[in-house]
């Protein structure tokens, strides 16, 4: 584990996250996010956007893809309703020799290393935890760790964003924090062409007819404002292939995987029911 020393205190740093998935579909939101992180003058500072949308629309994938486009390491911190200020900053732990060592969170590691911090599902977090990030999210760009007794300034290359599920908030984000998390970038459900592209990017070995059926299912559900996302579509596609293989309805050839056409409706029915439940079956062809 990499370490650094700040004001005489040794901090053990976190490792960056490596996500294989790339952002596919609406490139405009990717450009908006990268624009937020630009600085246009020596006295300018980057913005701290919040990415808002329903679960499964790809908010974390978008942020990590932007980091990859900018050749910066991404550090993801998963917020929960139990997240404490010290979890966000520096946590004391007992080392092998019985002494206390200080472990920097993903956010603080990104501050030190000049990476990109992604606070995932930030609206699950309480005000006390948000308050510990307030000086980081304005012109001061530092945090104060009460646990370790040090102040840590952010590297000039440090960037930050928070993702928020619009229908899964546990706590209301305080207004003084919302004013620091600007702008808001909304990620909506993708259209049929984009969803097809996303499914093919994630499941390149899936037969086209399976992807076509799943996209049709998702688009019908979107019209009725159902919460089913492209992530659900990926899982349904995976389940179709697994069931087809287990039931011997699928063969492998030089051209790829082939599913018996007469079995496709049965496989889709069982997969949708298993992933989303009986209510979702009405959106199948």
C-alpha positions, 0 to 999 in steps of 0.5 A: 500500500502506497503511503505519504507523510503530511505534517508528520502523519503517515497516511496509507493511500487507497488504490484507484478503481479500474472499470472496464465498461466505457460510456456508450450512447449520449456523448453530450453528457460526457462532454458536459462532465469533462467541461466541468473539470476544465480550468480556463485561467490560473485563477479558475477552479474546476466545478464539482458536478452532480450526476442525477438519474434513475438507478442503472442509467450509467452515472458511475460509468459516465464519471469513470469514462470521463476520467479515462478520457482525461487520463486520470485515475478514478477513485470511487467512494460508495456512500451509505446512510451510515457513512461517517465523516472519518469514513470520507476522510481518514480512518484510524485502524489497528495495524499488525503490530498493534499500533494505529495507522491512518488510512486515507479514503478514496476521496482523500487519496484522489486529493493527494494523487491528483485523481478524480473522486467519484462519490457514488450515491451521495444523497444516501449520506447525512448532513454531518458527513457532507459538512466534512466535505464543504471546504473541499467543494469550494475555493478552499479545496482542502479537508481537515481530519479531526481523527489524524489532526491534519489539514490536507490540501487538494492537488491542482489536478484533483477533480470531484463529482457526486452521483445521485439516484433521483428516486432513492434518496435517504437524506435531503442534501443540504442547500449549502452543499447543493450550491457547491455541487454544480452543475447538475447533469441529468442522465435519462434513459437511452433511446432504442439506438443507444440502448442497442449500442450499450447492450452490444458493447457490454454483451458483444457475444450475444445474438442480435435477436436477443438484444433486439428483443431486450431493447424492445422490452426496455423501450416499451417500459420507458414509455410507461415510466417504469424504472427498468434501466439498461443495466436491467437489460444487460442482466436479462440478456445475460440470463437469457444466454445462461438459461439457453446454455443450461437447457441446451437451447444454444449452440456455438459456431464460428459465427457466434452463439445461436439460440433456437428461435422457437425457444426465445420467447420462453427464455425471455419470459423466464429471464424477465420474470427472474430479474424484474418480476411478474409485473414486467412481463406485460412489456414483452412482445 
